[in-house]
Amino acid sequence: MSYLKLKGISKSYGTTGRGRSGGEGVTRALRSVDLEVDRHRIIVALGPSGCGKSTLLRVVAGLETPDEGRVFLNGDDITDQSPRDRNIAMVFQDYALYPHMTVERNLTFGLTTRGMGKREAVGRARETAELLGISALLRKKPGQLSGGERQRLALGRAIVKRPSLFLMDEPLSNVDALLRAKMRTEITRIIREVGGTMILVTHDQTEAMTMGELLAVMRDGAVEQVGTPREIYDKPKNVFIARFIGSPQMNLIEPGTGLHRLFSEMLAKKMKGDPSGVIFGIRPEDIYISGGKKRWGGFKGEARYIEELGHESHITATAHDAEVTIRMGADRAALIPAPGNKVALSFNDKEIHLFDKSTGERIEA
């Protein structure tokens, strides 16, 4: 049985004006969301701004009441429970710390207000501080801490409660890129060490792919696909996910271009129907600069722009009135062309993704 289960969750806002749904005055933030999370798993709700991921988190926390649907935790229907009674801990984007209290008091405050004795609360706070590596900071106040230390304290305030479920809303958005990479690893390690179950929401696909055991990709209030990071990267359910997951994003070859006609001819045996209704997709790392070697799936192009990133390079090329992006590792740097040079490109037909142009849905070859 799933530890957390969301069944048919819908939520709308507004009474005047025109909303995203197209109906007068109504914005549909969540649309019949079904989601299941097993105990001790980390799931990430990933999607662009306005997709409903934070609203979903607030419904689970009890900060929003769904218009339809039920929320179950460990077999119990908690839909109508107050946030206080759910034993759920939430880490907000802005940390939500008490600036006038010491680190230790920030950790113990929620425990003592619920009736825990001071000695037990202090003991638990110090255990948590040890786990997070902030024991030396217990007498300091949040204003004296670095961004990373404040993030650990916010996480500590959640851990010290020993909750049934951790919820994190864009927890790394306020820290710099270098610290963000370190904190991704730290948060994942700590949640696993304490045996926690966590839902994290983010618009950052790197954060999602590195921290989540499962991803729930959202758009316009609905969950589009649930799977492991590898499953979603390798088999995106539709064109939206193909574009959203991956950087650089997947090359999508639309009907009407010369490159689409060329792909249609080369992939004729793979196709089951009329190729004019199919969008071809191929990841940037799956297009090869051939280096003079004749390969199957070959076509000519011209290099336009080069982005050097050190560990890899991104080459934008035009080919048969379409534009494609190629990703090359540093080990193939000798093959990187100069802008304006002609290039011989190729691909493997097993690496092609097919999508229905009218629906955007994936076609299994």
Order of alpha helices (4+ residues) and beta strands (2+ residues): beta-beta-beta-alpha-beta-beta-beta-alpha-alpha-alpha-beta-alpha-beta-alpha-beta-beta-alpha-alpha-beta-alpha-beta-beta-beta-beta-beta-beta-beta-beta
